[in-house]
Amino acid sequence: MHANDNSPTLVSLNDAARMTSLSRTMVNRYRAEGRFPSAVPLGDRRVAFVRSEVTDWIQARIDAARSLRAAA
């Protein structure tokens, strides 16, 4: 894969946890509650996440926090 193509990039559960500053347990809990991007199954016990969906989720949290702060 070339760095400049438009294909989605996958990140591991560990990477998604690092990106969000959440524990793996919290990422999995949020997934189960439908509060985190869906995982892409890669094998029997392996999943990954689409990097852009995780970064969009992070940005949505930032926007929500700023919106609350601005309303106060």
C-alpha positions as CSV (number, residue, x, y, z in Angstrom):
1,M,0.0,0.0,0.0
2,H,1.2,3.4,-0.8
3,A,1.0,6.2,1.7
4,N,-0.7,8.6,-0.7
5,D,-3.5,6.3,-1.9
6,N,-7.1,6.7,-0.6
7,S,-7.6,3.2,0.9
8,P,-8.6,3.0,4.5
9,T,-5.9,2.5,7.1
10,L,-6.6,0.0,9.9
11,V,-5.4,0.4,13.5
12,S,-5.3,-2.3,16.2
13,L,-7.3,-2.2,19.4
14,N,-4.1,-1.2,21.2
15,D,-3.6,1.7,18.8
16,A,-7.2,2.8,19.0
17,A,-6.8,2.8,22.8
18,R,-3.6,4.9,22.6
19,M,-5.2,7.3,20.1
20,T,-8.2,7.9,22.4
21,S,-6.3,7.7,25.8
22,L,-8.9,5.0,26.8
23,S,-8.1,1.6,28.1
24,R,-8.7,-1.4,25.9
25,T,-11.5,-2.3,28.3
26,M,-13.2,1.0,27.9
27,V,-12.9,0.8,24.1
28,N,-14.6,-2.6,24.2
29,R,-17.3,-1.3,26.5
30,Y,-18.0,1.6,24.3
31,R,-18.1,-0.7,21.3
32,A,-20.6,-3.0,23.0
33,E,-22.7,0.1,23.9
34,G,-22.6,1.4,20.3
35,R,-20.6,4.5,21.4
36,F,-17.4,3.7,19.5
37,P,-16.7,3.0,15.8
38,S,-17.4,-0.6,14.7
39,A,-14.5,-3.0,14.5
40,V,-13.4,-4.8,11.4
41,P,-13.0,-8.5,12.1
42,L,-9.7,-9.8,10.8
43,G,-9.6,-13.3,12.2
44,D,-11.1,-15.4,14.9
45,R,-9.7,-13.2,17.7
46,R,-8.4,-10.2,15.9
47,V,-10.1,-6.9,15.1
48,A,-9.0,-3.5,13.8
49,F,-10.6,-0.1,13.4
50,V,-10.6,2.3,10.5
51,R,-8.2,5.0,11.5
52,S,-10.4,7.8,10.0
53,E,-13.4,6.6,12.0
54,V,-11.4,6.7,15.2
55,T,-10.1,10.2,14.5
56,D,-13.6,11.4,13.6
57,W,-14.8,10.0,16.9
58,I,-12.1,11.8,18.8
59,Q,-12.9,15.1,16.9
60,A,-16.6,14.6,17.9
61,R,-15.6,14.4,21.6
62,I,-13.5,17.5,21.3
63,D,-16.3,19.4,19.5
64,A,-18.8,18.3,22.2
65,A,-16.5,19.5,25.0
66,R,-15.9,22.8,23.3
67,S,-19.6,23.3,22.7
68,L,-20.4,22.6,26.4
69,R,-17.7,25.0,27.5
70,A,-19.0,27.7,25.1
71,A,-22.5,27.3,26.4
72,A,-21.5,27.8,30.0
